[in-house]
Amino acid sequence: MQLANQTFYLSILIVLLGLMAGFISRQDGYRTAKFILYWPLSILFLSTSMGSFFIASWGSKFFLSLANISLIGGVICISLLFRSWREPITRNVRLIAGGAFILSSGIYLYLLFNGTTNSRIYLLNSILILASCWQLLELVKLVGRKVKAYQIKVLMGIEIAEIIVRLMRSAHLYFYTEANLGSLYQEGAMGFSLRVASILLLVMTCVLITNYYLEILWQEQRNNVRSIESGMLQSLNALSMVRDNETGNHILRTQSYVKKLAQRLKEMGIYVSELSENAIERMTKAAPLHDIGKVGIPDGILKKEGSLTPEEWAVMQTHAELGENVLNAAKLDDNKHVKVLDVAIQIAGSHHENWDGSGYPRGLKGEEIPLAARIMALADMYDALVSERVYKRKWTHEEACEEILKNKGKRFDPAVVEAFIHEQPYFNEIANYYGDS
């Protein structure tokens, strides 16, 4: 039995040290969580307790007392931690918790020298049950106030289980032990099993708390990435509009067209694997950057009112590759989670490629052209046709539809044209609603 005890407590100690190492490695991130101090204190107390239980199996009263007093400190710190999730810990609460710790430790030390092993087990079970009741009360008050409510509910279930197991252990000791225990480690199989179950439930609580904080960090990191992404896209959009003749309504229209075409393709069961909700959202966000390469085109060409010469047109065509270069330069080395720019690079560099391979800058053909760029190509052309430009008149919706149908399988992906046919009334509605007046 002694070997089983030593093996068990050593295993638990290793787990707790692993949790502590994980905390230390992420301490910069954990600083954003309020009152995090109680968490490392909890692990420190519990690790000390498990290590002391391991050593105490050789008969040391000092380490046995250290083990149980540290266990009391650990569960009290967990109680304070749960309270801190709900509201700041006041001075009075800290004084009450500190007083409870000192009183419990004092009673335990008295029983260590003047009481029996049974009396000490009853005392520890009573203290741990009261601590679990406090923790359960704090968790109940948290339900509905935390984003990760399911974790709070799981923790509540564990606390209830801990209370039941500790009550069972006290009842077993009272009703089924014929003689008083001379040592904690003389418990039979049932008593040992209940003690193991109690400690395992406590470790499960620690693991769930660790997971809770990891999710907080992950959510904060995700929010930070989104903020960076949003700010970057707004800056790039502003840069694009400063140099382009297009209006803000052009951006609104093309975004709407791209989103609707992507959604229709998905409904038709076409390119479904490439059109998840996230992928469609990224296409929509990236759409306004399709002509950002025009920042590198000279004003004499970009703002020319008449037709471009062949030489000028050749320079204008370079805006696709320039757009790729600008967006690639905007990417951060560690910006692995910002995928909108990846889509924007595809759109900027390939939205003038044609399905039949006659486009520019690389002469890509068919599905060699990224799907987002194929969708953008149709959306951009429709908007150009139905909008007035210095070099052309405004086409009617019907004329634009006819032109797009003529280019099915030539300039445009046939599947994208089919999606357009289904959505062309929506295109007309958006063109009128966000028209350039």
N, C-alpha and C positions, 0 to 999 in steps of 0.2 A: 504493500500500500504506500510505503514511503517513496518508492521509486516512481509510482504513478503520480503522487503529489508533486514530486520534484519535476518530472517531465511536463506535467500540466502547467505549473506556474512558470517554468522556463519558457514554454511555448507562448504563453500569454505575454510575458515580458518582451519577447522578440517582436510580437505584433505591435505592442504599444510603443516600443522604440522605433519601429518603422513609421508609425503615425507621427511621432515626434520629429523624426528626420524629415518627413514630408512637410511638416509645419515649418521647420527651420529653413528648408530650401525655398519656401514660398513666402517667407515672412514679409517681404516688401509688398507683395500683393495683399496679404492678410491685413496689413495696416489700414486698409480702407474699410474693414469691418469694425463695427463699434464694439468696445469692451472685449476685445479678443484676448485680453490678459487671462481671463478665467479658463480659456481653453488650454493653453500650454501648462497652466498650473494643474488642471485636472489630470492631464497626461503625466505630468511629473509626479504627482502624488500617487497615481495608480501604478506607474512604473516602479516607484520605490516600494509600494505595497507588494507587488508581485515578486520583485527581487528579494524582498525580506522574507516573504512566505517560503521562497525557494531555500533560503539559507536556514530559516527557522526550523525546517524539518529535521535538522541535526540536533535540535533540543535547546536552542538559544532563546531565552525569555526576552532578551533585548530586541532581537530581530522580530520576534512574534508580536511584541507590543508595537514596534515601529511599523510592521505590516498592517496591523489593524487600525492604528491611528492614521496612517497614510490613506487607508481605504476610506475612513470617515472624511478626511480632508478632500479626497477626490470626488466623492459623491456630493459634498456640499458645494464644491466649485462648479460641478455640472449644474446644480440647482441654480446657482447664481448666474451661470452662463445662459440658461433658459430664460431667466428673469430679464437679463440684459437684452435679449432679442425683442422683448416687449417694451421695455422702458429703461432709462438709465438707472443704475444701481445707486440708491441714496445712502447717505452715511448711516442712517438708522438700520437699513437692511444689512449693511456690512457688519455693523456692531452686533446685530442679532445672530448673523451667521458665525461670526468669530466667537461670540459667547457660547453658541451651541457646540462649536468645535472644541473649545477649551473644556466645557462641562462634560461632554461625552468622553473626551480623552482622559479627564480626571477620574471619572467613574470607572472607565476601563482599567486604568492603572491600579486603582484601589482593588478591583476584583482580581486583577492579575496576582496580587500578593495575598489577598484575603478571601477570595472567592473560589469557585470551581470552574472547570472548563465549560460545563453546561451553562452556568450563569453568564459567563462571558459571551457565549454563542447567542443566548437569548438577548443580551444587551445589544450586540452587534446587529442581530436581525431586526430588533426594534428600531435602532437608529437608521438602518438602511431602508426599512419600510417607510419610516417617516420622511426620509429624504426622497424616496420614490414618489410618495404622495405629493410632496411639494413640487417635484419636477412635473408630475402629471397635471397638477393644477395650473402651473405656468404654461404648459403645452396646450391645455384646453383653452386658455385665454388667447393663445396665438392662432387658433384655427380661424381661417377667414381673413387673417391679417397678413399672411405670408404668401408670396407667389408660389413657393414650393410646398403647398399645403399637404400634399401626399406624404412628404417626408415627416412632417409634424405628426400626422396620423399614425405612421409606422412607429415613430418614437413613442407615441402614446400607448400603442399596443405592447411594445417592449416593456414599458414601465409597469403596465398592468400585469404582464407575465412575471416580472421581477417580484412584485408584491406577492403574487400567488406562490411562487417558488419559495420565497423566504418564509412565508407563513407555513408552508408544507414542511420546511426543514425544522422549524420550531416545534410543530406538531409531532413530527416523527421523533424528534429528540425527547419530547415529553411523554409520548404514549408508547413508543416501541423500543426504547433503550432500557434494558433491565438494570444496568448499573451505570453510574456516572462515568463519563469519559475522563481518563487520566490525561489525555492529550487530544488536541484537535485531529491529529493524524491517526487516531485509533477508531475513527468512525467507520462503520460498515459500508457496504456497497451502496445502500440507499442514501445514507447521509452524504457520502462522498459524491454521489451523482447529483444530489440536489445542490451541494456546494459548487460543483463544477458548472451546473446549469446557471446558477446565480451569477457567477463570474463571467460566463460566456455571454449572458444577456447584457452585462455591463460593458463588455468589449464591443458587442453589436451596437450599443448606444454610441460608443466612441467612433466606430467606423461610420455610422450614419451622420454624426456631427461633422466628421471630416468631409464626407461627401456633400453635406449641406454647404460648407464653406467653399469647397471646390466649385460648386454650381454658382455661388455668388461671384467668385472670381471669373468664372467663364462668362457669366452674364455681363459683368462689368467690362471684360475684354471685348466682348461682342458689341456692346454699346459704344465703346471707344472706337472700334473699327468702323462702325456705321457712321459715327460722327466725322471721322477722318474722310470716309468715302463721300459723305454728303458735302462736306466743305470743299473737297477736291473737285467734285463734279460741278458744283456751283461756280468755282473759280474758272474751270475749263470752259464751261458754258458761256460765262461772261467774256472770256478771251475770244471764243469763237464768234460771238455776236458782234464784238467790237470791229472785227475785220470783215464780216460778211454783210452782204446786202439784205440777207433774209431777216424777217421780223420775228419777234417773240411768238407770234401766232403760228408761224411756220413750224416752230419747235413743238408747240402744243398739238398741231395737226398731225405731224409725222409721228409723234409719240403715240397718239391715239390710233393711227393707222397700223403701226407696227404691232401694238398690243392686240388689236382686233384680228389682224391676219394670223398672228401666232396662236391665239385662242381658237380661231376657226380651224386651222390646220390640225390642232390637237383634237378638236371635236370630230373632225373627219377621219381620225385615226391615222394621220400622216405625220411622220417624224415625231411620234409620241415620246420616244426615248430622249429626244433632244429638247422637249418642250415641257419640262416640269414647271411648276408655279414659280420657283426661284429663277429658272432660266428665262421665262417670259418677263419677269420683273427686271432682270438684268438687261434684257434687250430694250425694254421700255426706257430705262434710265440712261442707257448708252446711246440711244437714238439721236439726241441733240448734238452729239459730238461727231456726227458723220462727216461734216465738212470742216472740221477744225484745222485741217491742213492748209486751208486758205489763208491762215495767218502768215504763211511764207510766200504768198503770191504777191508780186508788186502791185501797187495801187493802179498803175497805168493799165494793167490787164484786168485786175479784179473788178474795178469800177468803170471799165470802158462801156460806153452806152451802145456802141455799134457792134457789129460782128467781129469776131477775133480772126486774125490772120492765122495761117497754118502754124507759123512759128509761135505766135501767142497762145494758140490752142495747145501746143506741145508743152508750153510752160504751165498752163492751167491744169493739164492732166497730172502734173507732178504733185498736186495737192493730196492725192490719195496716199502716196508714200510719205509725204511730209506729215500727214495726219498720224500715220503709224509711228513715225519718229517722235513726234510731240508727245503722244500718249505713252510710248515706251519710256520716255524720259521722265514722265510724271509718276511712273511706278516706283514704289519704294522697295528696297531689297528685302525687307522683312514683311512686306505687305501681302502675305500669302492668302489672306482671307478675303481681300477685296477683288472679287472676280468681275465686277462691272467693267473695269478698265480693260480686262482681257477681251470682253465682248466688244467694247468700244474700239479696240485696236482692229479686230476683225472687220467691224462695220466700216471704219474709216479707210482701211486699206483695200477693201474688196467690194464696196457697194457700187463700183462702176465696172465690175466684171460682168460679162454676159454669159448666159447659159450655154450659148453655142461656141464660146471661146473667143469671141471677137472683141471683148472688152479690154480694159486696162486697169492696173499697170502691168499685170503678169500674164494676161491671156488665159486665166483659169477657166475651166470648163465644167459644166454640170455640178455634181456634188463636191467637186474640188473647192468650190466657192462656199465659205461658211454659211450656214443657214441664216444666221442673223443678217448677214450682208445681202443675201438673196431677198429676204423680206424687206429690208431697208431700200433696196434698189427700186422695187415696185412702189413702195410708199412715197419715196422721194420723187419719182417720175410723175406719179399722179398729181402730187402737190404742185410740182413745177408746171404741169400742163394747165391746171385749173386756176393758176395764179398769174396775175399780170406782171410782166417783166419789161424792162426798157427795150429789150430786143425782140419781144413777142407779145402778141395779144393774149388775152385770157381765153382759154378754151372752155367750152361747155362740158358738163359732166359726161354727157353722152359721147362727145368727141374724144374725151380722155379715155373712156371705157373702150371705145372702138380701137384706139391706138394701142392700148395695153393688150387687147385680144390679138391684134396683128402681130405683136411681139412675143406671143406665147411660144415657148420652145426656142426662141431666138435670144432676146435679151433676158427673158424672165423664166424662172422655174415654172413648168406647167402646173405643178401642184399649188404653188403660191398664186398663180393666176386663177385657178379654180376657187381657192379661198376668197380671192378678191371678188369674183363673180357673185358669191353668196353674200358678201358684205358690202357690195357697191352702194346700196342705199344708205348704209351707215357712213360711208366715205362722203357721199354727197351732203349728208346732214352735217357732218363735222366741218366740211369745207365751207358751208354757208354760215355755220355758227361762229367759227373762228376766222372768218374771212378778213382780208386786209382792206380796211376801209380808209 
